[in-house]
Amino acid sequence: MTKRFSIIILAAVLTLSSVSLLDGFDNNPNREGGTWIPYTKENIDSGKIKGGHDTITYEGMELKKKVHQQTDTDGGNNFINRFAKDALESLRIGAHDEDSTKILGIPFDDPPIGSTGWGGWLDHFYNPETGKGLKGGLGGRPATEKAKDYAVEIKKLLCKSQKTPLTDAEKKTLYELFGKTGHLLQDMGSPFHVGDATHAFQQFFPTWGFENYVSNNWGSLGSQIITKNLELTEVLNEKE
């Protein structure tokens, strides 16, 4: 029994050695006292905003808003009023909660703050060459399989909405599920999550690693991403 327990603990340690603890893609770098740090240029420039999945989600919505403002006949007002304002908070909550993880009943991240419960970063890896998820240690399912689970729940709510309007609580659950799915897609932008490379202890070496770079350069990266995507949108519009 003691030997079996030791193997389980060792497996947990090996797994944790390949999971990032950094702010760049972390689930909770932008909250103080349980509330979001305001997403302003001042807070970005001062370093209070350090990336994270909630911020990636915010940036994505900001990009969508700018695209709709440039392409919609109403200047994007319909999209902003009917979707962006209504969904953004729940999308950020879902993106946050997807990293809330328990292993063997022990929480390894801050608990979920929304209605969809715990996520789990053991299932946030996908190697496109092998089709597998996190290797070694406790392992994990491929991120694609977890995304399919969320797709099933999303489809149930969308089917229900065709018959009766969703309640406010159901809408929040729907958006949180989209936020969790978005988190999995965001992780596919990290070479560690698609290459299954060990990236532990980078927080002790500020000049190392992709995620440290993202964290330390979030302000400039965010503005570059929006600028490049708007340029791409203009090119696509010209071709239509």
Stockholm file with secondary structure:
# STOCKHOLM 1.0

chainA/1-240         MTKRFSIIILAAVLTLSSVSLLDGFDNNPNREGGTWIPYTKENIDSGKIKGGHDTITYEGMELKKKVHQQTDTDGGNNFINRFAKDALESLRIGAHDEDSTKILGIPFDDPPIGSTGWGGWLDHFYNPETGKGLKGGLGGRPATEKAKDYAVEIKKLLCKSQKTPLTDAEKKTLYELFGKTGHLLQDMGSPFHVGDATHAFQQFFPTWGFENYVSNNWGSLGSQIITKNLELTEVLNEKE
#=GR chainA/1-240 SS CHHHHHHHHHHHHHHHTTSCCCSTTCSSSSEETTEECCCCHHHHHTTCCCCCHHHHHHHHHHHHHHHHHHHSTTTTHHHIIIIIHHHHHHHHHHHHHTTCCEETTEECSCCCCSSSCCCCGGGCBCBTTTTBCCCSTTCCCBHHHHHHHHHHHHHHHHHHHTTSCCCHHHHHHHHHHHHHHHHHHHHTTSHHHHHTCCCTTGGGCTTSSHHHHHHHTHHHHHHHHHHHHHHHHHHHHHHC
#=GC SS_cons         CHHHHHHHHHHHHHHHTTSCCCSTTCSSSSEETTEECCCCHHHHHTTCCCCCHHHHHHHHHHHHHHHHHHHSTTTTHHHIIIIIHHHHHHHHHHHHHTTCCEETTEECSCCCCSSSCCCCGGGCBCBTTTTBCCCSTTCCCBHHHHHHHHHHHHHHHHHHHTTSCCCHHHHHHHHHHHHHHHHHHHHTTSHHHHHTCCCTTGGGCTTSSHHHHHHHTHHHHHHHHHHHHHHHHHHHHHHC
//
